[in-house]
Amino acid sequence: MMKNILFVLYEDFHSNSALHVHHFANNLVKLGFDCVVAVPRNKQTVSQVGEHLTHLYSVTEYGEFYRLNKLFKNQQGPDVVHVWTPREVTRNYCHKLRKAYDFKLVIHLEDNEEYVLEKYLNKP
């Protein structure tokens, strides 16, 4: 059974998406999953998620990917990596992860990315 879930944020916990990831990870931990949230840097900003919100998950920075398995209770790597929006910084991190771990990949499309790109390029 897949138990280890890694959320990958594109910025630290000051980002708009951090609160969403926080609630997903906390609720999954309550359901029995083991969650870790990775940010590019400044993992201590997890304290900024909410004044009265505790986090039930572990936090790591991209540069610590080599010891990611140590953050999960079963000492294994992630079973699922949930990338919070397709960006170059998250793609590069997942590329490094893929060399070290075997996992299922979920990419969260926060906006209608295809529509946004079509409008930007003026192509339907």
Number of C-alpha atoms within 10 A of each C-alpha: 4 11 17 24 24 26 23 29 25 23 19 23 25 14 13 11 16 22 17 12 20 22 15 13 24 19 15 17 19 11 9 10 18 23 27 25 26 27 26 18 16 14 18 13 14 21 14 14 21 12 7 8 14 12 16 17 21 16 20 21 18 22 14 11 18 13 13 23 16 12 19 21 13 11 12 15 24 26 17 18 24 20 24 21 19 15 11 10 15 21 16 11 19 20 10 14 19 13 8 13 17 13 17 13 15 13 15 12 12 10 9 8 12 11 12 11 12 11 11 9 9 8 8 8
